[in-house]
């Protein structure tokens, strides 16, 4: 049986925001490998005061700018936040501006 990968939002120390499926923690936790990763260039949230945690609980809303899926390593990790099922649904359908 294949291991289910955990959906996460990752914040790096350079203010980068990424969504993806965590496959590995590297460099003593300072880096992570993500599959199906998407870079969040700009986001809108359902509630103005949700901040980046809103991306993990409700996901990006219409008007956000979300890049295409890639496999990547994020270095200089500041936070790794588990995503809710509702958030994952929004990340999966989000597009550049939609």
Sine and cosine of phi, psi and omega as CSV:
sin_phi,cos_phi,sin_psi,cos_psi,sin_omega,cos_omega
0.00,0.00,0.72,-0.69,0.00,-1.00
-0.96,0.28,0.62,-0.79,0.04,-1.00
-0.96,0.29,0.72,-0.69,0.04,-1.00
-0.97,0.23,0.79,-0.62,0.00,-1.00
-1.00,0.09,0.60,-0.80,-0.04,-1.00
-1.00,0.08,0.77,-0.64,0.07,-1.00
-0.98,0.17,0.76,-0.65,-0.06,-1.00
-0.63,-0.77,0.37,-0.93,0.24,-0.97
-0.95,-0.30,0.77,-0.64,-0.02,-1.00
-0.90,-0.44,0.75,-0.66,0.09,-1.00
-0.93,-0.37,0.71,-0.70,0.06,-1.00
-0.96,-0.28,0.14,-0.99,-0.06,-1.00
-0.96,0.29,-0.10,0.99,0.01,-1.00
-0.98,-0.20,0.25,0.97,0.02,-1.00
0.96,0.27,0.31,0.95,0.09,-1.00
-0.98,0.22,0.56,-0.83,0.00,-1.00
-0.79,-0.62,0.78,-0.62,-0.06,-1.00
-0.69,-0.72,0.57,-0.82,0.17,-0.99
-0.92,-0.39,0.56,-0.83,0.10,-0.99
0.05,-1.00,-0.08,-1.00,-0.02,-1.00
-0.96,-0.28,0.90,-0.43,-0.08,-1.00
-0.92,0.39,0.85,-0.53,0.03,-1.00
-0.94,-0.34,-0.50,0.86,-0.03,-1.00
-0.36,-0.93,0.54,-0.84,0.16,-0.99
-0.97,-0.24,0.76,-0.65,-0.11,-0.99
-0.83,-0.56,0.24,-0.97,0.12,-0.99
0.78,0.63,0.69,0.73,0.03,-1.00
0.90,0.43,0.47,0.88,0.00,-1.00
1.00,-0.07,-0.05,1.00,0.01,-1.00
-0.99,0.15,-0.15,0.99,0.02,-1.00
-0.56,-0.83,0.43,-0.90,0.07,-1.00
-0.68,-0.73,0.53,-0.85,0.11,-0.99
-0.98,-0.20,0.77,-0.64,0.00,-1.00
-0.87,-0.50,0.64,-0.77,0.18,-0.98
-0.96,-0.29,0.48,-0.87,-0.01,-1.00
0.87,0.49,0.50,0.86,-0.09,-1.00
-0.97,0.26,0.54,-0.84,0.03,-1.00
-0.70,-0.71,0.77,-0.64,0.03,-1.00
-1.00,0.09,0.74,-0.67,0.05,-1.00
-0.99,-0.13,0.97,-0.24,-0.02,-1.00
-0.98,0.18,-0.54,0.84,-0.03,-1.00
-0.38,-0.93,0.64,-0.77,0.01,-1.00
-0.71,-0.71,0.49,-0.87,0.18,-0.98
-0.86,-0.51,0.58,-0.82,-0.02,-1.00
-0.85,-0.52,0.30,-0.95,0.02,-1.00
-0.90,0.43,-0.63,0.78,0.01,-1.00
-0.88,-0.47,0.70,-0.71,-0.08,-1.00
-0.88,0.47,-0.49,0.87,-0.10,-1.00
-0.99,-0.12,0.23,0.97,-0.04,-1.00
-0.98,0.21,-0.45,0.89,-0.01,-1.00
0.84,0.54,-0.37,-0.93,-0.06,-1.00
-0.91,0.41,-0.41,0.91,0.05,-1.00
-0.91,0.41,-0.46,0.89,0.08,-1.00
-0.89,0.46,-0.48,0.88,0.06,-1.00
-0.92,0.39,-0.46,0.89,0.01,-1.00
-1.00,0.02,-0.40,0.92,-0.03,-1.00
-0.99,-0.13,-0.67,0.75,-0.04,-1.00
-0.90,-0.44,-0.33,0.94,0.00,-1.00
1.00,0.09,0.18,-0.98,0.00,-1.00
-0.94,0.34,0.62,-0.78,-0.03,-1.00
-0.98,-0.20,0.13,-0.99,-0.01,-1.00
-0.80,0.60,0.71,-0.71,-0.04,-1.00
0.98,-0.22,-0.18,0.98,0.06,-1.00
-0.96,0.28,0.37,-0.93,0.04,-1.00
-0.89,-0.45,0.97,-0.24,-0.10,-1.00
-0.89,-0.45,0.79,-0.61,-0.03,-1.00
-0.97,0.24,0.07,-1.00,0.00,-1.00
-0.96,0.29,0.22,-0.98,-0.02,-1.00
-0.97,0.23,0.68,-0.73,0.07,-1.00
-0.56,-0.83,0.24,-0.97,0.22,-0.98
-0.98,-0.19,0.75,-0.66,-0.12,-0.99
-0.45,-0.89,0.25,-0.97,0.15,-0.99
-0.92,-0.38,0.80,-0.60,0.09,-1.00
-0.98,-0.19,0.84,-0.55,0.02,-1.00
-0.97,-0.23,0.22,-0.98,-0.01,-1.00
0.83,0.55,0.75,0.66,-0.05,-1.00
-0.93,0.36,0.76,-0.65,0.07,-1.00
-0.98,-0.18,-0.66,0.75,-0.02,-1.00
-0.54,-0.84,0.54,-0.84,0.17,-0.99
-0.80,-0.60,0.88,-0.47,-0.10,-1.00
-0.88,-0.47,0.81,-0.58,0.05,-1.00
-0.91,0.42,0.61,-0.79,-0.01,-1.00
-0.99,-0.13,0.57,-0.82,0.13,-0.99
-0.98,0.21,0.27,-0.96,0.03,-1.00
-0.88,0.48,-0.63,0.78,0.02,-1.00
-0.90,0.44,-0.64,0.77,0.03,-1.00
-0.90,0.45,-0.72,0.69,0.00,-1.00
-0.84,0.53,-0.69,0.73,0.03,-1.00
-0.85,0.53,-0.70,0.71,0.00,-1.00
-0.91,0.41,-0.69,0.72,0.02,-1.00
-0.87,0.49,-0.65,0.76,-0.07,-1.00
-0.92,0.39,-0.48,0.88,-0.03,-1.00
-0.97,-0.23,-0.12,0.99,-0.04,-1.00
-0.93,0.38,0.55,-0.83,0.01,-1.00
-0.72,-0.70,-0.02,-1.00,0.05,-1.00
-0.93,0.36,0.98,-0.18,0.02,-1.00
1.00,-0.03,-0.09,1.00,-0.07,-1.00
-0.84,-0.54,0.00,0.00,0.00,0.00
